[in-house]
Amino acid sequence: MAHDPIGPGLDRPLGFTESLCARWYEVIPCGLQVVAAVVCARTVTRAHLVRAVDRICAHHPAAASRVVDDGTGCLRFAPAVPGAVAVAEAPPGTRWRDRYAAQLSSPLDPTQALWRVELVADPVDADVPTVVLVTGCHTILDGISATSVLRELLGANDVTSDGPLPAMEDLLPVEAPAAAPGASPEADRWPVARRAPSQERTFGFTDRTIDRDLVVALQQRAHVERTTIGALLAVACSRARHVVPAATDHVGFNVPYDVRPRTTPKLPATAVGAYFGRAHVFASGARCDAEPWDAARDLSEQLQHELATMVRPTSWDDETIRALLRDICRDDRSSFDLGVLLTDLGACDLGPDVTACFVTTVQTTGVEAFVVSAVSPEERDLCLGIGWPRPLVDDDTAHRYADELVRQLARLAAP
């Protein structure tokens, strides 16, 4: 099928976060690649998705862009050529989880396009007619952007134009309180299971589902205890550490959050781009074991404080970013800076036909031992995605951690 011309795309230098994500993609296999899937109770065709991709590219400049060298060694956005965003269809008899795993390990070419789409019709591992997968470079896709794109792919809302939005840092406050440390104290860090050069690391992923009735029970208990589901997820992640060999009491969390409502002026809620911040909070595992509700309230308070730390990056250039990545992605890493990257997307209105949604960011750098994402299609089950960097985390440990996380949430919901 012929594509209509893709919109003009962005034409500007990358900001700090965008550049960091793009350079990260060069240093580590699949870099900061974001993969999301929606399980859909209605039939969706490839032709429908091709038309939807064209609409999205016409209205979201970031989606119609690519990343190029500006001729001086620095990066900038440039318009992608028509048809650059691939829309593929999996062979008949395919498991959607197999295709999800393939998307995690199949690098994009950011010089051509920054995202792609795949349709899995009649997946053999789900009793539904359709699963749609979206894969994007973190330079333009975070969890919020990925769910916005999925929603628009399925036609669940009208596409509205974002216009040529600037880099996030251009809209942040000039001054803000100091942010929390970005890593756990050295003595408290979890050891890796097995060291491996960065180019030999891969990313494992498994999904778990929390029944809607249990989610309601968690919400009710959280309300009574004056805390949030996000804080309970952190407590459950901390309590699940017992299955991790040599895990310490101390658990450091990297918590992404949406900066769109916190910029000046505020960005549209559906803006597609790298508009996420990173908050860091820390928990005592022993306290989470013994006093989960006090720990949850403390974590929630920490997070609220950190959301106010809209700190601009210090003076930077391309070599600053390259030096940072050399340290983060080093081959001799023997411990994780933080225990968990926890993304709580909350309830997402993805349309009435979406029964499940899973999102993850490829993290093979070894910064975090586990990547835990949570998203709940409105009035549906809570979908958990658990990822880990192989072989820095053993596969058996990761699956045990996922199972223990589910058990801990059930225990927290109990009266």
N, C-alpha and C positions, 0 to 999 in steps of 0.2 A: 504494500500500500504506500502511495506517495505521501510524504509529509508536507504540510503547509510550512511556509518559512518560519523558522524559529525566531523568537523575538530578539531584540538587539543585544541582550545580555548586559553584563556589567563591563565597564571599561575604566578601571581605577587600580591603584596599587592595593595589595592586600594589607589589612591591618595586622596588629600583633597576633591576635588569636588565630586569624585566618592563615597567616604565614607560618605560625607554629604548627598548625594542623597539616598544612601542605608539606612542610619540610619533614615533619614526623613521618609522613607517608613515604618519603624517599628513603628514610633511614631504616625502617623496620618493615618486614613483610606485611603487606596490606595496611600498614600504618594505623591511622585512626579511622578505620572503615566502619561505617554505621550500617547495620542490617536490620530490617524490620519486616514483619509478616502479619497479614491479617487473614484470619480464617473466616470465610464468607459463606453464608447460607443461601446465596443465590448465584446463578451462573453469570460469569463475567467473561467476555471474549477478548482475544488479543486486539481485534479491531477497535473495541471500546477503549482499551488501554492506550493504543496508539493515538487516538483522538484526544484522550485526556492528557497525555504527555504533551501534546502540542499546545493545548490550552494552558497548562501549567507553565510551560516555557514562555508562552506569550505574555503571561501576567506576572511571573516571578523572575526578575532579571537574573538572580543567582542560579536558577535552574537552567537557564539558557547560556551558561558561561563555561569557560574552561580556564585553566591556569597556565600562564606562559612566562618565560624569562623576558624581562623588559630590555635585554641587551646589555645590562650592566651587572648581571648576576642576581638581581632582585626579582621578586615575583609580582605579577599583576593579573587581574582578571581580564579576559578578552571574550568576545562573543564566540560561542560554539557554532559550528557549521550546521546547516539544516540536517536533521536526521541523526545527529550525533548521539542522542540518548537512545540506547538500545532497548527494545521491547521484545523479549524472547518468550517462547513457550516451551515448557518442559515436555519431554516425551511422554506418551501414555504410560500408565502404570507406575508413575513416579511417587515416591514419598516426599512430602513437602519438607520434612526435616533433613532429608539428604540434600535437597536443593538449597536449603538454608545454610547447611554446612559448606556447600560448594561456594556460595556467595561470600561466606566469611573468608575463604582461602583463595579467592580469585580476584587479584588486584584490578582496580580500575586504571585507566590511563587518564590522569587529570588534564593532560595537554589536549585531550579530545573532548571529554565530557566528564562531569562531576557526579553523575548518578546513572542508574539503569534500573530496569523493571523486568521481572519475570513472572509469568503466569503458570501456576500449577493447577491444571484442570483435573477434577476427579482424583484427588490424591488418595493413595491406598492406605495412608495412615491417619485419615480423618474422614468422618462420615458427612462430608460437605461437598458441594460441587466445585468450590474454588478456593485457592489460597493465592494471594498476591504478595510478592516479595519486592522490596525496594532496597537497593544498596547505594550508599552515597559516601563520598569523601567528606570527612568531618569539617572540611573547610566551608561547606555550605549546609550540611545536614547534622543536626543534633537530634535528641529524642523528640522534642517538641516539633521541630521542622519535619521530621520523618512521619510523625502521625498526621501532621497537616497535609503532607503530600499524599499519604495513603487515603485520607478522607476525600481529597479532591480527585484522586484516581477513580474512586468508586462513585463519584458524583453525589456525595453526601452534602455538599454545599456549593454555593456559587463561588467561582474563582474571582477574586478581586485583585486589582493591581497593587503591588507593593511600591512600584516605582524604583528608581536606582538607589537603594538604601546604602548608607555609608557603613564603614566598619564600626563594630560595637564600641571600640574605645573612643571614637569621635564623639560619642553621645554620653559618656560616663562623667560623673562628677570629678572635678579637678582634685578635690581633697576628700578623704574618707578615713575612718578609723583604721588602725593597723589590723591586718588579717591574721588569723591563727597560723601557726607553723604549718608548712606544707608536707611534713613528714613526721612520723613517730620518732621519739627518742631512740637513738641507736640501740640501746640495751633492750628495748621493748619490741624490736621488729621481728616479724616471723621469718624464719629461714626458708630459703627455697628448697624444694625436694631434690632437684638436680640442676646444676648449672648448665647453660648452653649458650653458644654464641647467638647474638640477636637474629642473624639470618636463618638459624635453624629452629627458631621457635614458631609454634603454630598456636591456634586458638581453639579451645574446646568449648562446646555449648550444649546445655541441656535445658529443657523446659519443665516447669511444674505448674499446676493449676490449684488455686485455693477456691473451694466451693463457695458459691454466693452466700449460702446460709452462714458459713464460717466467717466470711467477710463482714456480714451484718453484725455478727456477734462481736467481732473485733472492733468494729466501729462503735457499737454501743458501750463496750467496756472502755474503750479509749475516751469516749465522751464523759463517762462517769469519773474516770481517773484524770481528766483534764489534760489529755495529751492527744497525739495524732497517730494515724496509721504509719506515717513515715518514721516517726520515732520508734514505734513498735517494730517496724522492719529492722531498724538498726539494733534494737535490743535482741531480736531473734537472731540476727547475723552474728552478734557477739556471743550469744549463748551457744550457737552452733560451732564455735571455734574448737570445742572439745574433740571434734573428730579430726582436727588438723594436727599432725605430728609436730611437737615442739612449739605450738602456738603459745604465746605468752598471755598474761592477764590483759595487757594493754591492747586495745583495738582502735586503730585510726581509720577514719572514714573520709573518703573523698565524695562530696555530695554535689553533683551538678544542679544548677537551678536556672530558671528562665529569667534573663535580664530584660526582656522586652518591656514589661511594665515599669522598670526601674531606670530607664534611660530618659534623657531630656532632649527632645520631646519623646514621649512614649512611642515605641515601635508597634505596628499592628500585631495583634495576637497570632495571626497566621503568617507572619513574615518568614520567608525561607532564607536561612543563612545561619552562620555560626554565632548565634546570640545567646550564649550560655556562659554562666560564671561557675566558679568552683569554690565551694565552702569546705572547710576542714573541721571536723569535730572528733572528739576522742572520748572513749568510754573505758571504764573498768569492767572487765569481763566478770570478775567476782561480784561486783555490785549488780550487774545485770542479772546474774544468777539469783542473788539473794533478794534484791529489791528492784524488780523489773520496772515497776511503775515510777518509783523515784528516779531511776536511771533514765527512763523514757522522758520524763519531764525535764531532766537536766540536759539531755541531748537536744530536745526541742528548743530549750532556751539558748543553748550554744548555737544552734542553727540560725535562730532568729537574729542573734547578734551578728553572725557571720554574713547573713544576707545584706546587712547594712554596710559591709565593707566593700564597697564598689571601688576598689583600688585600681587606678590606672597603672599600666606597666611603666616601669622606669624607662629612661631613655634606652632605645634599642635600635639595632640594625640587623641585617641578615646574619652577620657573624655572631652576634649575641645569641640568636636563635639556634644557630648551628652548634655553638659551644654548649648551650643548655641541653640540646638533644644528645650530644656526645656523652654527657654525664648520665642523663636519664636512661639511655638505651645501651649502656656499657655492657660488654660481653661478660665481664667478671662479676656480675651482680650475684651476691650470695644471700641477700635478704630483700624483703619487700619494704618499700617506704611506708606503705599503709596496708591495712588488712583488706578493706573492701571499698570498691567504687559502687556507691548505692544511688541509683536513679529511680526516683518515685514520680512517675508521670501522673498518678492519680486516675480519676475517672475521665475518660476521653470519649467524646461523642463522635464515633466513627460511622454512624448510620445504623439503622435498625437491623441490618442483615449481618453485621460483624459479630461473631460469637467469641472470638479470641484475638489477642494482639500481643506479639512478642517483639522486643527491641533489644539490641545489644550493640556495644561499641567494641571493636577488636582492640584488645589491650595485651600485647605480647611483650611490652617493655619491661615488665616486672615491677612496675610502680605499685600495683595492687595485686594481692593474691587472688581475689575474686571480684568479678563484675556482676552485680545483682541489679536487675531492672524489674520494675513492677508497673503494670498498667492494667486498668480495668475498663473495658468497654462498658458504657453506661448500663446499669442494671444487670451486669453479667458477672462471671467469675473473675477473680484476680489472677492475672497471668504473670508468672515469675519466669524470668530468663536468668540463668546462671552461667557465666562464662569464666574461663581460667586460661592462663598462659601455659601451654605445654612446652617442655617438660618441667617447667619451674614448679608447677603443681601437678601432682600425680592424678591421673584420671579417676582412679578408685576413690581417692580422697575427695575429689570434686563432686562425684555423684553422692557420696555419703554426706557431704556438706549440704547439697541440695535437699536431700531427704530430711536431714536434721533441721534445716530451716523450716520446712513445712511442719514438722512435728512441734517445733518451738512455737510457731504461730498458733497452732491448735491449743497448746497449753496456755498461751497468753489469753486466748479467747474464753477459756473455761472460767466459770464463776468461782 
